[in-house]
Amino acid sequence: MPLNPEQKKQYKAIGHHLKPVLTVADNGLTEGVLAELERALADHELIKIQLNILDRESRLATI
């Protein structure tokens, strides 16, 4: 379900104060990371994900 600009603004405001629940590093989206993502989304309605990927192209591909 696509979000309208007002909804995006609301979620960004809420998410600003959250601490990252999941960190994705240079290995990218492995099966373990995806399993942890599913678990975190089941536990929380909104999560913050931190990307520690230095290569710009790899980071954009992961996003």
URUR-V889413 format. One record per helix or strand of 2 or more residues. SS is the DSSP state (A for helix, B for strand). FROM is the first residue (numbers start at 0). TO is the last residue. If there is no record, write none. Layout:
ss->{SS	SS}
from->{FROM	FROM}
to->{TO	TO}
This chain:
ss->{A	B	A	B	A}
from->{4	21	30	48	55}
to->{14	23	42	50	61}
